[in-house]
Amino acid sequence: MRVAVAGASGFVGRRLCPALESAGHTVRAMTRRPESYRGVGEPVRGDVGDRASLDAALDGCDAAFYLVHSLGRADFEQRDAEAARTFAGAAGDAGLRRIVYLGGLGDDADDLSAHLRSRREVEELLGSAGVPVITLRAGIIVGHGGISWEMTRQLVEHLPAMVTPRWVRTRTQPIAVADVLRYLVGVLDAPATVSRSYDIGGPEVLAYVDMMRRVATIEGRTMLVIPVPLLTPRLSSYWLSLVTDVDVQTGRSLIDSMSNEVVVRDDGIRTLVPFEPMGYDDAVLRALGERAAAKRAQ
């Protein structure tokens, strides 16, 4: 199958392209700067804000992965909606058989954050031109370079004592990036004539504070957590920007979402793509190993 990957140079995309090629697919890596792309696949110019570039990039493809979002901007909801509409139109005109989208977990009955509401809106807009959309909804993805994981790791490594807000008690279901890739590649060949969403997660449901404590234990660190219920999301985002690499706007978007419980409600994906996801500690060890290898390669 000829597959286009929008976001080929991102955290998930740069791992997905070689996984797709290994599975026997022909990969077209969409990037705004194809001349500097060094990953797997045929580099092609593809900007989700430029319809003409999308028409050229998707021409002749059977399917596409959509791994694009813009959390680092205050107007991310509007930008992501416009990009999804543009991509949907190009995908429809190109005759794609399906779009695979990596979205976010969260109960629709909950008061979802702007970030998670935007992810739901993108799901709908990607299918607005009639191409079936298979959405995989994930919570925290554990892997070197992932924003949520790096935030977790850096908090543990930079703060032996931590004043934390209420959201550290919220439950989530982290998943290793390697397992996300297995699901993404797996659903590409699954029968699909209508849009469908699947929840994906690892085998453990953990509060954010428990995730941090587990990382501290694995790294041989001591971490003292002091809850402060009145620490606002705005103050938390400034606090994050001081002690991690996460910028204020991205931190605010992520923290707003951390008030929402993000756990798997429907495990139907386990029948469609059957395997046993790795546990949290194994995912952490692999992410730390990736980081160490990347530092050695510099």
N, C-alpha and C positions, 0 to 999 in steps of 0.2 A: 504494500500500500504506500502511496506517496503522501507524506504527512508534513504539513507546515506547523512550525512551533513559534507562536508569537510570545516573545519574552525568552528567546533561546539563550541569552547571555545572563539571565538572572539566576537566583539561588536554586530554583527547581529546574529551570530550563536547561542550564548547562549540564545537569546530570541526566535529564530526560533524553536529550538528543542521542548520546551514546547508547542508552538503554533501548531506545527505539531501533537504532541501527543494529544492535545485537539481536533484536527480535526479528530482523529481516525486513524492516521497513526502510524506505528511501526518505531521507530527512531533508527538509528545506528549512534552514535556520533563519528566521526573520529577525532582523536587527536594524536599527536606524543607522548603524555604521558598519556595513558589511566589509569594508576594506580593512577594518581592524579586528574582525572576528577570527578567533583561532580555535574554535571548538569544532565538534563533529557536525557534519552535514554541509549542504550547499548553502553558503551565505547569500541571502537576498535582502534587498532593502525593503523594510516593511515598518511603517509608522502608523499606529492605530488612529492617529489624527489626520491621516492623509489617505483619502479613498483611492486615488490613483495608484499609490504604492501598494496598497492591499490588493487591488485588482491584478496587478502584475505578479505579486508574491503568491497568490492563491491559485493562479491559473494552472490548470492541470492537476491539482491536488485532489485527493479523495477525502481527506479529513484534516482537521486543524486542532491544535491545542492552544488554549487561550490562558496565558499565565501573566496577565498584565494588570497592575493596579498602581495607584498613585497616592499612597498614604502620606507621603511627605509634603503634600500641598494642602492648604486650607480649603481649597475648592475641589477636593478629590471626588466628592460625590458627583458633581456636575461633569467633571472631566471623564470619570470612569463611565458614566451613563452615555455621554456623547461618543466615546471610543467604542463602547459595546454596540451602539446603533450602527456606527460606521462599519464595524467588522461584520456584523450580521448581514448588512446589505451586500457587502463584497462576497461573503461566504455563500449567500443565496444565489447571486449572479454567477459564481464560479461552479455551482452545482455540487457543493460539498455534501457528502453523505452524513457527516456528523461533525459537531464541535465538542471537544472535551474541555471542561472548565474546572479549575481548582478554586473552589469557594470556601466559605467558612461555616463551621458548625454553629448551632444556636437554635433554640426552640422558637418557632414562629409565634407561639402564644406569649412569649416573653416580651418585655419592653426592650427591643434590641437596640444596640448602640448604632450611631451613624455609620460606623465601619461595617458592621454586620448587615444593616439595612441596605447599604450600598452593594454588598456582595449578592444579596437576594435580587436586587434590581438588575444587576448585571446578568444574572442567570436568565431572567425573563427577557431582557433586551437582546441577548445573544440569539435567542430563538425567534425573534420578531419577523424574520424573513422566511421562516418555514423550515430551516435546517434543524434537525433534532439536536438537542444539547444534553450531553451527559455530564452532570455536575458531581464532583467529589467534594464533599464538605469536610474540612479538617479543622482541628484546633491548632495547638502549638505543634509545629514541625521541628523535630530535634535533628539538627545537622549543622556542621560548620558553615557560618555565613548567614544562617536564617535569623531574621531580626528578633523574633520572640525568644529564640534559643540564646542568641548572643546577649540579649538583655538579662536573661536568667543567669547565664554564666558570669557575666561581668559584675552583676550585683553580688554574687557569692564571693568572687575573687577580690573585689575592691572594698567590701564592707564587712568586716568581721562582726560588727554589731549594726543592726539595721532597724530603723524606725519605719514601720510599715503601715499602710492604710488598710481599710477594710477589705479591699479586693484580694488580698493575699489568701483569704479563706475561701474564695470562689473555686469550685471544682472544674477541672478540665480533663481532657483525655489525650495526652500527648502521643505523637506517633513519630517513628523514625523516618527520616527522609527516604531511606532505602525502601521502606514499605509503601510510602506514598508513590514512589516510582513503579513498584510492582502493580499497584492498583491502576495507575494511569495507563500503563502499557496494556494491562489486562482488559480494561473496558473498551479499548480500541477495537477489538475483534468481537466483542459481545453483540448479539443481535439487538438492534435498536431502530425502531421506526418512529418513536415519539420521544419527547424530552423526559428525562428522569434524573432524580438526584439520589445520591447515596452518601450516607454518613461513613466516615472512615476514622479509625482511631487505634491506638495501641491497646494492649490488654488491661491497662491499669487506669483507674480514675483517681486523680490526685488533686489536692488543693495546691495553689501556686506555692504556698509556703512549704509544703511537703516536697515539692519538686526541688526547691532551693536547698532544703536540708539534705536531700539525697545527693545532690551535686556536691555539697560541702563534705559529706561523708566520703564520697568517692575520691575527692581531691585531698582528703586528709586535713580538712580545715574545720575550725570551730566557728559556728555562726549563732549569734544571739539575736532573736527577733523580738522587737518591742512594738506591739500593735498600737496605732494611734487612729481611732475611728474618724477623727475630724480632719485628717489630711485630705484635702480636696484633689480631684483629678488634675486641676491646673497646677497646683503646687507639686503634685507627684511628677508631672511631666518635666518641670524644671529640675526637680531632684534627680530624675533619671538622666537628664542631659548633662548633669554635673559629674555623675559617676559612671556613665556608660557612653558608648559611641552613638546611641540613639538620639536623634535631634528632637527638639521640643515638640514640633508638630506631629511627627510620627509617634512619639511617646504618648502624646495626648490621645491620639486616635486609638492606640493599643490599650491604654489604661481605661478609656471609656468602655471598651469591649470587655474588659476584665471583670466588670460587674455582672456580666451575663455568663451563666453556666454553659459551658460548651462540651457536651458529652454526646456519645453516640446514642441515638434513640431507636434507630432501625439498623440492624446488622445484616441486611439483605446482601450487601456486597460480599460477605463471607462465602455465600453460595456461588455467586457469579465468578469471583476470583478467589478460589480457596487456598489459603495458606495461613500459617500462624505468625502474626506480627511479633516482632521482638519486644521484650520488656523495656521499661524506662531506663533501668540501669545500663543495660546493654546498648541502648540507643545513645546514652550519654557517653559511655566509653568510646563508642565509634566516633561520635562528634569530636571528642577531645583528641582522639587519634588522628582524625582528619586535620585538625588545627595544628597539631604538632608536625605532621608531614608537610603542611603548607609552609610553616615557619622554616623548616629545614631546607625547603626548595627555594626560599628567597635569596 
